[in-house]
Amino acid sequence: MKKLTKRQLTWYGIAGLGPNMLNLMVGAYLCDALMTEGFGENIEHWTYLNKTLIVIVVWSIFVTIAKIIDGVIDVPLGALTDNLKSKWGKRRPSMFVGIIVMLLAYLMFLIVPKNAENSIGNTIWFFAWLCVFYSAYTLTMVTYYATFSEVTDNQADRVYLSNVKSTVDIIYFVLGYAAIPAMIGLANIRVLALAVLIMMPSMIIPFVLLKERSTKPEDVAKYKEEHPEEFMDGAVEEKEPSMMESIKYTFKNKDFIVWMIIYSALQFGLQMFLTGFNVYYSGTVGFSGMKVMLCNVAAFGPVPFTLILYNWLNKKKGFKFSLQYTLIIFSIGMICAVFCRPSVFPNETVRLVAIMVSNAICSFAIGTFFSVSYTVPSQIAADEKAKTGVSHPAMYFAIQGLFGAGVTAISTGLVWINIKKIAANPNSFFFAPVEKLNAVTGLMELVGGGGAGLLTLMVAISCLVAFGLSFLLPKSLVNVGRIENPEPVDAK
C-alpha cells in the first residue's frame, strides 16, 4: 500500500470523524434517551418521547450483551479485512460495506415501533439494531485503524497519525458533549441525532487517499512477476495468516497481552466517564443546558493544547512516563469531582467553577487515552511485520476492541445503568431490597448524593489501577515516541 505524506496523514486522521460521532450519539445519548430515569432537567428533550420506552432491567442486560457482541465480532471482522480477496483491495471494500450497514442501523435506532412505556417489544427492537450498528461500526473502524501501520513506514509517522486522530477525537467530543447539551433545549435528541449525519462524508477521505492493488491471488502473482525488484532476497515476504493463525499470533505476543491488561483497567473508567457524565451533570450536580456545555468545554476544549504537553513528555521521557503522568492527572481530576455537588457547594456558580476546574485537570489526560489506543497496536503490528513478515494489523485492533468491549459492557452496561437506577429510586435495587444494602447506600450518599455520585470515585480508582499496572509495560513499548533515548531498548 502506498505510504502517505505528512499532509496526507493529517487528512487521513480526520476521516473517522463521522462514524465516531454516530457512535458517540448512540452510546452517550440514544441508549439513555430510551428512559427518563437519571435525568433531572429537560427530560422531554433528553428522551425520545418523555417516557421510559424499554424495560430497564432487561435493557441493562441487552446493552451488556450488545457490547459483548461488539467485542467478539471484532475478531472475525478483523480477519475478514486482513484476508479479503478482491480486485479493489481489502480495505476499501470492507469500509464501504461497514458504512452502508452502519447508516441503516443508526436510522432504524431512531424509530420507535410502539408508543408505550416499559415495552418489551421496544426493548427487543432497539437491542437488535444496536447489535447491527455496533457490528457495522466495528467493521468500518477496525479496517480504518488497520491501515495506520500500512500508510506509514516509520514510528514517527505512526505517532503523528495517532495524535492527529486523537485531536480529531477531541473535536467530535467537544461537539458531542458540549454542543449537543447546549442545543437540547432547542430540539429533541432524535432531531440532533439526525443532524450529526452531515459529518459522515469524512469517510470519503480513505477512498481518495488509499491506493490498493488487487488482492486476488492471480493478480498478486502477476504483480510479483512484473515487479521482481520489490521481492528481492533479504526482504521479509509478507504473510497473511488465516483467522485462527492470526488469533494465535496475537495472543502469543506477550507485549500486546500486557498492554491489554493495562488498557482494560483504563477503559473501565474512561468509558464510564464518557457515558455517564451528562447524567451526572443533570442528576447529581443539578446542571442543564449551558452549564452542562461549559462543563464539557472545560473537559474537552483544552485537549488539543494538552496533547502538545503529552507529545513533549513523550519525546523527552518516552511512552511509559507520559502514560503514567496522564493516569495520575485524570485520577486527581476525578477525585476533585467527587466533591462537586450541592451538599458541598450550595451556590450554583461556585459549584460550576469547581466542576470546570476538575474537568480542566482531566483534560490533560483525555486526549492521551485516545492516542495510545491507536499508537500501541499499530506499532506492535508494524514491528511484527518487520521481523516475521506476518501482516494482520486489523486483528490487533480487533482483539483490543474485544477487551475494550468486554470491559465497557461491565462498566457502562451492568454497573452504570444499575447505579443510575439506584440514583433515581433509592428504595429499589437490581436484585435486593435497599434496606439490606445500608453500607452501599451510605457510601453513595457520602460520595455524591445518590447512586450517580459513585461515578467519579469509580473512574478515579480505575485509573489508579491502570497506573499501577503500567509498571509492567514491556521494554519494547517503554520508549515509543522518545527522541532522546540514550539507553538501549530490548525489543524482545
Contacts in CASP RR format, 6 or more apart in sequence:
PFRMAT RR
TARGET T0000
AUTHOR 0000-0000-0000
METHOD contacts of the structure
MODEL  1
MKKLTKRQLTWYGIAGLGPNMLNLMVGAYLCDALMTEGFGENIEHWTYLN
KTLIVIVVWSIFVTIAKIIDGVIDVPLGALTDNLKSKWGKRRPSMFVGII
VMLLAYLMFLIVPKNAENSIGNTIWFFAWLCVFYSAYTLTMVTYYATFSE
VTDNQADRVYLSNVKSTVDIIYFVLGYAAIPAMIGLANIRVLALAVLIMM
PSMIIPFVLLKERSTKPEDVAKYKEEHPEEFMDGAVEEKEPSMMESIKYT
FKNKDFIVWMIIYSALQFGLQMFLTGFNVYYSGTVGFSGMKVMLCNVAAF
GPVPFTLILYNWLNKKKGFKFSLQYTLIIFSIGMICAVFCRPSVFPNETV
RLVAIMVSNAICSFAIGTFFSVSYTVPSQIAADEKAKTGVSHPAMYFAIQ
GLFGAGVTAISTGLVWINIKKIAANPNSFFFAPVEKLNAVTGLMELVGGG
GAGLLTLMVAISCLVAFGLSFLLPKSLVNVGRIENPEPVDAK
1 91 0 8 1.000
1 147 0 8 1.000
1 150 0 8 1.000
1 151 0 8 1.000
1 210 0 8 1.000
1 211 0 8 1.000
1 212 0 8 1.000
2 151 0 8 1.000
2 210 0 8 1.000
2 211 0 8 1.000
3 151 0 8 1.000
3 152 0 8 1.000
3 153 0 8 1.000
3 157 0 8 1.000
4 12 0 8 1.000
4 151 0 8 1.000
4 152 0 8 1.000
4 209 0 8 1.000
6 157 0 8 1.000
6 160 0 8 1.000
8 151 0 8 1.000
8 209 0 8 1.000
9 151 0 8 1.000
9 152 0 8 1.000
9 157 0 8 1.000
9 160 0 8 1.000
9 161 0 8 1.000
9 164 0 8 1.000
10 164 0 8 1.000
11 205 0 8 1.000
11 209 0 8 1.000
12 151 0 8 1.000
12 161 0 8 1.000
12 164 0 8 1.000
12 205 0 8 1.000
12 206 0 8 1.000
12 209 0 8 1.000
13 161 0 8 1.000
13 164 0 8 1.000
13 165 0 8 1.000
13 168 0 8 1.000
13 205 0 8 1.000
14 164 0 8 1.000
14 168 0 8 1.000
14 202 0 8 1.000
14 205 0 8 1.000
15 144 0 8 1.000
15 202 0 8 1.000
15 203 0 8 1.000
15 205 0 8 1.000
15 206 0 8 1.000
16 141 0 8 1.000
16 144 0 8 1.000
16 165 0 8 1.000
16 168 0 8 1.000
16 202 0 8 1.000
16 203 0 8 1.000
17 168 0 8 1.000
17 171 0 8 1.000
17 172 0 8 1.000
17 199 0 8 1.000
17 202 0 8 1.000
18 172 0 8 1.000
18 196 0 8 1.000
18 199 0 8 1.000
18 200 0 8 1.000
18 202 0 8 1.000
18 203 0 8 1.000
19 99 0 8 1.000
19 102 0 8 1.000
19 137 0 8 1.000
19 140 0 8 1.000
19 141 0 8 1.000
19 200 0 8 1.000
19 203 0 8 1.000
20 141 0 8 1.000
20 168 0 8 1.000
20 169 0 8 1.000
20 172 0 8 1.000
21 172 0 8 1.000
21 175 0 8 1.000
21 176 0 8 1.000
21 196 0 8 1.000
21 199 0 8 1.000
22 102 0 8 1.000
22 106 0 8 1.000
22 137 0 8 1.000
22 196 0 8 1.000
22 197 0 8 1.000
22 199 0 8 1.000
22 200 0 8 1.000
23 137 0 8 1.000
24 172 0 8 1.000
24 173 0 8 1.000
24 176 0 8 1.000
24 177 0 8 1.000
24 274 0 8 1.000
25 176 0 8 1.000
25 180 0 8 1.000
25 192 0 8 1.000
25 193 0 8 1.000
25 196 0 8 1.000
26 106 0 8 1.000
26 109 0 8 1.000
26 130 0 8 1.000
26 133 0 8 1.000
27 275 0 8 1.000
27 412 0 8 1.000
28 176 0 8 1.000
28 177 0 8 1.000
28 274 0 8 1.000
28 275 0 8 1.000
28 276 0 8 1.000
28 278 0 8 1.000
29 46 0 8 1.000
29 180 0 8 1.000
29 189 0 8 1.000
29 192 0 8 1.000
29 193 0 8 1.000
29 278 0 8 1.000
30 109 0 8 1.000
30 110 0 8 1.000
30 189 0 8 1.000
30 190 0 8 1.000
30 193 0 8 1.000
31 63 0 8 1.000
31 130 0 8 1.000
32 39 0 8 1.000
32 46 0 8 1.000
32 276 0 8 1.000
32 278 0 8 1.000
32 279 0 8 1.000
33 46 0 8 1.000
33 47 0 8 1.000
33 48 0 8 1.000
33 189 0 8 1.000
33 190 0 8 1.000
34 47 0 8 1.000
34 48 0 8 1.000
34 52 0 8 1.000
34 53 0 8 1.000
34 54 0 8 1.000
34 59 0 8 1.000
34 122 0 8 1.000
34 126 0 8 1.000
35 47 0 8 1.000
35 52 0 8 1.000
35 53 0 8 1.000
35 54 0 8 1.000
35 56 0 8 1.000
35 59 0 8 1.000
36 43 0 8 1.000
36 47 0 8 1.000
36 50 0 8 1.000
36 51 0 8 1.000
36 52 0 8 1.000
37 52 0 8 1.000
37 56 0 8 1.000
37 420 0 8 1.000
37 421 0 8 1.000
37 424 0 8 1.000
37 425 0 8 1.000
38 279 0 8 1.000
38 282 0 8 1.000
38 283 0 8 1.000
38 420 0 8 1.000
38 423 0 8 1.000
38 424 0 8 1.000
38 452 0 8 1.000
39 46 0 8 1.000
39 47 0 8 1.000
39 279 0 8 1.000
39 282 0 8 1.000
39 283 0 8 1.000
40 282 0 8 1.000
40 283 0 8 1.000
40 286 0 8 1.000
40 288 0 8 1.000
41 282 0 8 1.000
41 286 0 8 1.000
41 287 0 8 1.000
41 288 0 8 1.000
41 289 0 8 1.000
42 184 0 8 1.000
42 185 0 8 1.000
42 288 0 8 1.000
42 289 0 8 1.000
43 50 0 8 1.000
44 50 0 8 1.000
44 188 0 8 1.000
45 184 0 8 1.000
45 185 0 8 1.000
45 187 0 8 1.000
45 188 0 8 1.000
45 189 0 8 1.000
46 184 0 8 1.000
46 189 0 8 1.000
46 282 0 8 1.000
47 189 0 8 1.000
48 112 0 8 1.000
48 188 0 8 1.000
48 189 0 8 1.000
48 190 0 8 1.000
49 112 0 8 1.000
49 115 0 8 1.000
51 117 0 8 1.000
52 117 0 8 1.000
52 118 0 8 1.000
53 112 0 8 1.000
53 114 0 8 1.000
53 116 0 8 1.000
53 117 0 8 1.000
53 118 0 8 1.000
53 119 0 8 1.000
53 122 0 8 1.000
53 126 0 8 1.000
54 118 0 8 1.000
54 119 0 8 1.000
54 122 0 8 1.000
54 123 0 8 1.000
54 126 0 8 1.000
55 118 0 8 1.000
55 119 0 8 1.000
55 120 0 8 1.000
55 123 0 8 1.000
56 118 0 8 1.000
56 417 0 8 1.000
56 421 0 8 1.000
57 430 0 8 1.000
58 120 0 8 1.000
58 123 0 8 1.000
59 123 0 8 1.000
59 126 0 8 1.000
59 127 0 8 1.000
59 417 0 8 1.000
60 413 0 8 1.000
60 414 0 8 1.000
60 417 0 8 1.000
60 418 0 8 1.000
60 421 0 8 1.000
60 430 0 8 1.000
61 414 0 8 1.000
62 123 0 8 1.000
62 126 0 8 1.000
62 127 0 8 1.000
62 130 0 8 1.000
63 127 0 8 1.000
63 130 0 8 1.000
63 409 0 8 1.000
63 412 0 8 1.000
63 413 0 8 1.000
63 417 0 8 1.000
64 409 0 8 1.000
64 410 0 8 1.000
64 413 0 8 1.000
64 414 0 8 1.000
65 127 0 8 1.000
65 131 0 8 1.000
65 409 0 8 1.000
66 127 0 8 1.000
66 130 0 8 1.000
66 131 0 8 1.000
66 134 0 8 1.000
66 409 0 8 1.000
67 134 0 8 1.000
67 405 0 8 1.000
67 406 0 8 1.000
67 408 0 8 1.000
67 409 0 8 1.000
67 412 0 8 1.000
67 413 0 8 1.000
68 405 0 8 1.000
68 406 0 8 1.000
68 409 0 8 1.000
69 131 0 8 1.000
69 134 0 8 1.000
69 135 0 8 1.000
70 131 0 8 1.000
70 134 0 8 1.000
70 135 0 8 1.000
70 137 0 8 1.000
70 138 0 8 1.000
70 401 0 8 1.000
70 405 0 8 1.000
71 138 0 8 1.000
71 401 0 8 1.000
71 402 0 8 1.000
71 404 0 8 1.000
71 405 0 8 1.000
71 406 0 8 1.000
72 402 0 8 1.000
72 405 0 8 1.000
73 134 0 8 1.000
73 135 0 8 1.000
73 138 0 8 1.000
74 138 0 8 1.000
74 142 0 8 1.000
74 397 0 8 1.000
74 398 0 8 1.000
74 399 0 8 1.000
74 401 0 8 1.000
74 402 0 8 1.000
74 405 0 8 1.000
75 243 0 8 1.000
75 247 0 8 1.000
75 395 0 8 1.000
75 398 0 8 1.000
75 399 0 8 1.000
75 402 0 8 1.000
76 243 0 8 1.000
77 94 0 8 1.000
77 135 0 8 1.000
77 138 0 8 1.000
77 139 0 8 1.000
77 142 0 8 1.000
77 394 0 8 1.000
77 398 0 8 1.000
78 139 0 8 1.000
78 142 0 8 1.000
78 143 0 8 1.000
78 146 0 8 1.000
78 394 0 8 1.000
78 395 0 8 1.000
78 397 0 8 1.000
78 398 0 8 1.000
79 242 0 8 1.000
79 243 0 8 1.000
79 246 0 8 1.000
79 247 0 8 1.000
79 392 0 8 1.000
79 394 0 8 1.000
79 395 0 8 1.000
79 398 0 8 1.000
80 94 0 8 1.000
80 139 0 8 1.000
81 90 0 8 1.000
81 91 0 8 1.000
81 94 0 8 1.000
81 139 0 8 1.000
81 142 0 8 1.000
81 143 0 8 1.000
81 146 0 8 1.000
81 394 0 8 1.000
82 90 0 8 1.000
82 146 0 8 1.000
82 240 0 8 1.000
82 241 0 8 1.000
82 246 0 8 1.000
82 391 0 8 1.000
82 392 0 8 1.000
82 393 0 8 1.000
82 394 0 8 1.000
82 395 0 8 1.000
83 90 0 8 1.000
83 240 0 8 1.000
83 242 0 8 1.000
83 243 0 8 1.000
84 90 0 8 1.000
84 93 0 8 1.000
84 94 0 8 1.000
84 215 0 8 1.000
85 215 0 8 1.000
85 216 0 8 1.000
85 217 0 8 1.000
86 93 0 8 1.000
86 214 0 8 1.000
86 215 0 8 1.000
86 216 0 8 1.000
87 214 0 8 1.000
87 216 0 8 1.000
87 219 0 8 1.000
88 212 0 8 1.000
88 214 0 8 1.000
89 212 0 8 1.000
89 213 0 8 1.000
89 214 0 8 1.000
89 215 0 8 1.000
90 212 0 8 1.000
90 215 0 8 1.000
91 143 0 8 1.000
91 144 0 8 1.000
91 146 0 8 1.000
91 147 0 8 1.000
91 150 0 8 1.000
91 206 0 8 1.000
91 210 0 8 1.000
91 212 0 8 1.000
92 206 0 8 1.000
92 207 0 8 1.000
92 210 0 8 1.000
92 212 0 8 1.000
94 139 0 8 1.000
94 140 0 8 1.000
94 143 0 8 1.000
95 139 0 8 1.000
95 140 0 8 1.000
95 143 0 8 1.000
95 144 0 8 1.000
95 203 0 8 1.000
95 206 0 8 1.000
95 207 0 8 1.000
96 207 0 8 1.000
97 136 0 8 1.000
97 139 0 8 1.000
98 136 0 8 1.000
98 137 0 8 1.000
98 139 0 8 1.000
98 140 0 8 1.000
99 136 0 8 1.000
99 140 0 8 1.000
99 200 0 8 1.000
99 203 0 8 1.000
100 136 0 8 1.000
101 132 0 8 1.000
101 135 0 8 1.000
101 136 0 8 1.000
101 139 0 8 1.000
102 133 0 8 1.000
102 136 0 8 1.000
102 137 0 8 1.000
102 140 0 8 1.000
103 197 0 8 1.000
103 200 0 8 1.000
104 132 0 8 1.000
104 136 0 8 1.000
105 129 0 8 1.000
105 130 0 8 1.000
105 132 0 8 1.000
105 133 0 8 1.000
105 136 0 8 1.000
106 133 0 8 1.000
106 193 0 8 1.000
106 197 0 8 1.000
108 129 0 8 1.000
108 132 0 8 1.000
109 126 0 8 1.000
109 129 0 8 1.000
109 130 0 8 1.000
109 133 0 8 1.000
110 190 0 8 1.000
110 193 0 8 1.000
110 194 0 8 1.000
112 122 0 8 1.000
113 121 0 8 1.000
113 122 0 8 1.000
113 125 0 8 1.000
114 121 0 8 1.000
114 122 0 8 1.000
114 125 0 8 1.000
116 122 0 8 1.000
138 398 0 8 1.000
138 401 0 8 1.000
140 203 0 8 1.000
142 394 0 8 1.000
142 397 0 8 1.000
142 398 0 8 1.000
142 401 0 8 1.000
143 394 0 8 1.000
144 206 0 8 1.000
145 374 0 8 1.000
145 377 0 8 1.000
145 378 0 8 1.000
145 393 0 8 1.000
145 394 0 8 1.000
145 397 0 8 1.000
146 381 0 8 1.000
146 393 0 8 1.000
146 394 0 8 1.000
146 397 0 8 1.000
147 206 0 8 1.000
147 210 0 8 1.000
147 393 0 8 1.000
148 158 0 8 1.000
148 161 0 8 1.000
148 162 0 8 1.000
148 165 0 8 1.000
148 374 0 8 1.000
148 378 0 8 1.000
148 393 0 8 1.000
149 158 0 8 1.000
149 378 0 8 1.000
149 379 0 8 1.000
149 381 0 8 1.000
149 382 0 8 1.000
149 385 0 8 1.000
149 393 0 8 1.000
150 393 0 8 1.000
151 161 0 8 1.000
151 209 0 8 1.000
151 210 0 8 1.000
152 158 0 8 1.000
152 161 0 8 1.000
152 378 0 8 1.000
152 382 0 8 1.000
155 379 0 8 1.000
155 382 0 8 1.000
155 480 0 8 1.000
155 481 0 8 1.000
156 481 0 8 1.000
158 375 0 8 1.000
158 378 0 8 1.000
158 379 0 8 1.000
158 382 0 8 1.000
159 314 0 8 1.000
159 375 0 8 1.000
159 480 0 8 1.000
159 481 0 8 1.000
161 374 0 8 1.000
162 371 0 8 1.000
162 372 0 8 1.000
162 374 0 8 1.000
162 375 0 8 1.000
162 378 0 8 1.000
163 307 0 8 1.000
163 311 0 8 1.000
163 371 0 8 1.000
165 370 0 8 1.000
165 371 0 8 1.000
165 374 0 8 1.000
166 307 0 8 1.000
166 367 0 8 1.000
166 368 0 8 1.000
166 370 0 8 1.000
166 371 0 8 1.000
166 374 0 8 1.000
167 303 0 8 1.000
167 304 0 8 1.000
167 307 0 8 1.000
167 367 0 8 1.000
169 367 0 8 1.000
169 370 0 8 1.000
170 300 0 8 1.000
170 301 0 8 1.000
170 303 0 8 1.000
170 304 0 8 1.000
170 307 0 8 1.000
170 366 0 8 1.000
170 367 0 8 1.000
170 370 0 8 1.000
171 304 0 8 1.000
172 199 0 8 1.000
173 274 0 8 1.000
173 296 0 8 1.000
173 300 0 8 1.000
173 303 0 8 1.000
173 366 0 8 1.000
174 296 0 8 1.000
174 297 0 8 1.000
174 300 0 8 1.000
174 301 0 8 1.000
175 196 0 8 1.000
176 196 0 8 1.000
176 296 0 8 1.000
177 274 0 8 1.000
177 277 0 8 1.000
177 278 0 8 1.000
177 296 0 8 1.000
177 299 0 8 1.000
177 300 0 8 1.000
178 293 0 8 1.000
178 294 0 8 1.000
178 296 0 8 1.000
178 297 0 8 1.000
178 300 0 8 1.000
178 301 0 8 1.000
179 293 0 8 1.000
180 189 0 8 1.000
180 192 0 8 1.000
181 278 0 8 1.000
181 281 0 8 1.000
181 288 0 8 1.000
181 289 0 8 1.000
181 292 0 8 1.000
181 293 0 8 1.000
181 296 0 8 1.000
182 289 0 8 1.000
182 290 0 8 1.000
182 292 0 8 1.000
182 293 0 8 1.000
183 192 0 8 1.000
184 192 0 8 1.000
184 288 0 8 1.000
184 289 0 8 1.000
185 289 0 8 1.000
187 195 0 8 1.000
213 219 0 8 1.000
213 220 0 8 1.000
213 223 0 8 1.000
214 220 0 8 1.000
214 223 0 8 1.000
224 230 0 8 1.000
224 231 0 8 1.000
231 237 0 8 1.000
236 385 0 8 1.000
236 386 0 8 1.000
236 387 0 8 1.000
236 388 0 8 1.000
236 389 0 8 1.000
237 389 0 8 1.000
238 385 0 8 1.000
238 389 0 8 1.000
238 391 0 8 1.000
239 388 0 8 1.000
239 389 0 8 1.000
239 390 0 8 1.000
239 391 0 8 1.000
240 391 0 8 1.000
240 392 0 8 1.000
241 248 0 8 1.000
241 249 0 8 1.000
241 390 0 8 1.000
241 392 0 8 1.000
246 392 0 8 1.000
246 395 0 8 1.000
247 395 0 8 1.000
247 399 0 8 1.000
249 384 0 8 1.000
249 390 0 8 1.000
249 392 0 8 1.000
249 395 0 8 1.000
250 256 0 8 1.000
250 392 0 8 1.000
250 395 0 8 1.000
250 396 0 8 1.000
250 399 0 8 1.000
251 257 0 8 1.000
251 399 0 8 1.000
253 380 0 8 1.000
253 384 0 8 1.000
254 474 0 8 1.000
255 380 0 8 1.000
255 474 0 8 1.000
255 476 0 8 1.000
255 477 0 8 1.000
256 377 0 8 1.000
256 380 0 8 1.000
256 396 0 8 1.000
256 399 0 8 1.000
258 472 0 8 1.000
258 473 0 8 1.000
258 474 0 8 1.000
259 376 0 8 1.000
259 377 0 8 1.000
259 380 0 8 1.000
259 473 0 8 1.000
259 477 0 8 1.000
260 399 0 8 1.000
260 400 0 8 1.000
260 403 0 8 1.000
261 469 0 8 1.000
261 472 0 8 1.000
262 466 0 8 1.000
262 469 0 8 1.000
262 470 0 8 1.000
262 472 0 8 1.000
262 473 0 8 1.000
263 372 0 8 1.000
263 373 0 8 1.000
263 376 0 8 1.000
263 400 0 8 1.000
263 403 0 8 1.000
263 404 0 8 1.000
264 403 0 8 1.000
264 404 0 8 1.000
264 407 0 8 1.000
265 462 0 8 1.000
265 463 0 8 1.000
265 465 0 8 1.000
265 466 0 8 1.000
265 469 0 8 1.000
266 327 0 8 1.000
266 369 0 8 1.000
266 462 0 8 1.000
266 463 0 8 1.000
266 466 0 8 1.000
267 403 0 8 1.000
267 404 0 8 1.000
267 407 0 8 1.000
267 408 0 8 1.000
267 411 0 8 1.000
268 407 0 8 1.000
268 408 0 8 1.000
268 410 0 8 1.000
268 411 0 8 1.000
268 462 0 8 1.000
269 411 0 8 1.000
269 458 0 8 1.000
269 459 0 8 1.000
269 462 0 8 1.000
269 463 0 8 1.000
270 369 0 8 1.000
270 459 0 8 1.000
270 462 0 8 1.000
271 404 0 8 1.000
271 407 0 8 1.000
271 408 0 8 1.000
271 411 0 8 1.000
271 412 0 8 1.000
272 411 0 8 1.000
272 412 0 8 1.000
272 415 0 8 1.000
272 416 0 8 1.000
272 455 0 8 1.000
272 458 0 8 1.000
272 459 0 8 1.000
272 462 0 8 1.000
273 334 0 8 1.000
273 362 0 8 1.000
273 455 0 8 1.000
273 459 0 8 1.000
275 411 0 8 1.000
275 412 0 8 1.000
275 416 0 8 1.000
276 412 0 8 1.000
276 416 0 8 1.000
276 420 0 8 1.000
276 452 0 8 1.000
276 455 0 8 1.000
277 295 0 8 1.000
277 296 0 8 1.000
277 299 0 8 1.000
277 455 0 8 1.000
278 292 0 8 1.000
278 296 0 8 1.000
279 420 0 8 1.000
279 452 0 8 1.000
280 452 0 8 1.000
280 453 0 8 1.000
280 455 0 8 1.000
280 456 0 8 1.000
281 287 0 8 1.000
281 288 0 8 1.000
281 291 0 8 1.000
281 292 0 8 1.000
281 295 0 8 1.000
281 355 0 8 1.000
282 288 0 8 1.000
282 292 0 8 1.000
283 423 0 8 1.000
283 452 0 8 1.000
284 341 0 8 1.000
284 423 0 8 1.000
284 448 0 8 1.000
284 449 0 8 1.000
284 450 0 8 1.000
284 451 0 8 1.000
284 452 0 8 1.000
284 453 0 8 1.000
284 455 0 8 1.000
285 295 0 8 1.000
285 340 0 8 1.000
285 341 0 8 1.000
285 342 0 8 1.000
285 351 0 8 1.000
285 355 0 8 1.000
286 342 0 8 1.000
287 295 0 8 1.000
287 348 0 8 1.000
287 352 0 8 1.000
287 355 0 8 1.000
291 348 0 8 1.000
291 352 0 8 1.000
294 352 0 8 1.000
294 356 0 8 1.000
295 352 0 8 1.000
295 355 0 8 1.000
295 356 0 8 1.000
295 359 0 8 1.000
296 359 0 8 1.000
298 355 0 8 1.000
298 356 0 8 1.000
298 357 0 8 1.000
298 359 0 8 1.000
298 360 0 8 1.000
298 363 0 8 1.000
299 359 0 8 1.000
299 360 0 8 1.000
299 362 0 8 1.000
299 363 0 8 1.000
299 366 0 8 1.000
300 363 0 8 1.000
300 366 0 8 1.000
301 363 0 8 1.000
302 360 0 8 1.000
302 363 0 8 1.000
302 364 0 8 1.000
303 363 0 8 1.000
303 366 0 8 1.000
303 367 0 8 1.000
306 363 0 8 1.000
306 364 0 8 1.000
306 365 0 8 1.000
306 366 0 8 1.000
306 367 0 8 1.000
307 367 0 8 1.000
307 368 0 8 1.000
307 371 0 8 1.000
309 364 0 8 1.000
310 322 0 8 1.000
310 325 0 8 1.000
310 326 0 8 1.000
310 364 0 8 1.000
310 367 0 8 1.000
310 368 0 8 1.000
310 371 0 8 1.000
313 321 0 8 1.000
313 322 0 8 1.000
313 325 0 8 1.000
314 322 0 8 1.000
314 480 0 8 1.000
314 481 0 8 1.000
314 482 0 8 1.000
315 481 0 8 1.000
315 482 0 8 1.000
315 483 0 8 1.000
315 484 0 8 1.000
316 482 0 8 1.000
316 483 0 8 1.000
316 484 0 8 1.000
317 482 0 8 1.000
318 478 0 8 1.000
318 479 0 8 1.000
318 480 0 8 1.000
318 481 0 8 1.000
318 482 0 8 1.000
318 485 0 8 1.000
319 372 0 8 1.000
319 375 0 8 1.000
319 473 0 8 1.000
319 477 0 8 1.000
319 478 0 8 1.000
319 479 0 8 1.000
319 480 0 8 1.000
319 481 0 8 1.000
319 482 0 8 1.000
320 470 0 8 1.000
320 473 0 8 1.000
320 477 0 8 1.000
320 478 0 8 1.000
320 479 0 8 1.000
322 368 0 8 1.000
323 368 0 8 1.000
323 372 0 8 1.000
323 470 0 8 1.000
323 473 0 8 1.000
324 467 0 8 1.000
324 470 0 8 1.000
326 364 0 8 1.000
326 365 0 8 1.000
326 368 0 8 1.000
326 369 0 8 1.000
327 365 0 8 1.000
327 463 0 8 1.000
327 464 0 8 1.000
327 466 0 8 1.000
327 467 0 8 1.000
327 470 0 8 1.000
328 463 0 8 1.000
328 467 0 8 1.000
329 361 0 8 1.000
329 362 0 8 1.000
329 364 0 8 1.000
329 365 0 8 1.000
330 361 0 8 1.000
330 362 0 8 1.000
330 364 0 8 1.000
330 365 0 8 1.000
330 366 0 8 1.000
330 369 0 8 1.000
330 459 0 8 1.000
330 460 0 8 1.000
330 463 0 8 1.000
331 460 0 8 1.000
331 463 0 8 1.000
331 464 0 8 1.000
331 467 0 8 1.000
332 361 0 8 1.000
333 358 0 8 1.000
333 359 0 8 1.000
333 361 0 8 1.000
333 362 0 8 1.000
333 460 0 8 1.000
334 358 0 8 1.000
334 362 0 8 1.000
334 456 0 8 1.000
334 457 0 8 1.000
334 459 0 8 1.000
334 460 0 8 1.000
334 463 0 8 1.000
335 456 0 8 1.000
335 457 0 8 1.000
335 460 0 8 1.000
336 354 0 8 1.000
336 357 0 8 1.000
336 358 0 8 1.000
336 361 0 8 1.000
337 355 0 8 1.000
337 358 0 8 1.000
337 359 0 8 1.000
337 362 0 8 1.000
337 456 0 8 1.000
338 447 0 8 1.000
338 448 0 8 1.000
338 453 0 8 1.000
338 456 0 8 1.000
338 457 0 8 1.000
338 460 0 8 1.000
339 345 0 8 1.000
339 354 0 8 1.000
340 351 0 8 1.000
340 354 0 8 1.000
340 355 0 8 1.000
340 358 0 8 1.000
341 351 0 8 1.000
341 448 0 8 1.000
341 449 0 8 1.000
341 453 0 8 1.000
342 351 0 8 1.000
343 448 0 8 1.000
343 449 0 8 1.000
344 351 0 8 1.000
345 351 0 8 1.000
345 354 0 8 1.000
365 463 0 8 1.000
373 400 0 8 1.000
375 480 0 8 1.000
376 477 0 8 1.000
376 480 0 8 1.000
377 393 0 8 1.000
377 396 0 8 1.000
377 397 0 8 1.000
377 400 0 8 1.000
378 393 0 8 1.000
378 396 0 8 1.000
379 477 0 8 1.000
379 480 0 8 1.000
380 396 0 8 1.000
380 477 0 8 1.000
381 391 0 8 1.000
381 392 0 8 1.000
381 393 0 8 1.000
381 396 0 8 1.000
382 393 0 8 1.000
383 476 0 8 1.000
383 491 0 8 1.000
384 390 0 8 1.000
385 391 0 8 1.000
385 393 0 8 1.000
415 458 0 8 1.000
416 455 0 8 1.000
418 429 0 8 1.000
418 430 0 8 1.000
419 451 0 8 1.000
419 452 0 8 1.000
419 454 0 8 1.000
419 455 0 8 1.000
420 451 0 8 1.000
420 452 0 8 1.000
421 428 0 8 1.000
421 429 0 8 1.000
421 430 0 8 1.000
422 428 0 8 1.000
422 429 0 8 1.000
422 434 0 8 1.000
422 441 0 8 1.000
422 444 0 8 1.000
422 450 0 8 1.000
422 451 0 8 1.000
423 444 0 8 1.000
423 450 0 8 1.000
423 451 0 8 1.000
423 452 0 8 1.000
423 453 0 8 1.000
426 434 0 8 1.000
426 441 0 8 1.000
426 450 0 8 1.000
426 451 0 8 1.000
427 434 0 8 1.000
428 434 0 8 1.000
429 437 0 8 1.000
434 441 0 8 1.000
441 450 0 8 1.000
443 454 0 8 1.000
444 450 0 8 1.000
444 451 0 8 1.000
444 453 0 8 1.000
444 454 0 8 1.000
447 453 0 8 1.000
447 454 0 8 1.000
447 456 0 8 1.000
447 457 0 8 1.000
448 454 0 8 1.000
448 456 0 8 1.000
475 489 0 8 1.000
475 490 0 8 1.000
475 491 0 8 1.000
475 492 0 8 1.000
476 489 0 8 1.000
476 490 0 8 1.000
476 491 0 8 1.000
476 492 0 8 1.000
478 489 0 8 1.000
479 485 0 8 1.000
479 487 0 8 1.000
479 489 0 8 1.000
END
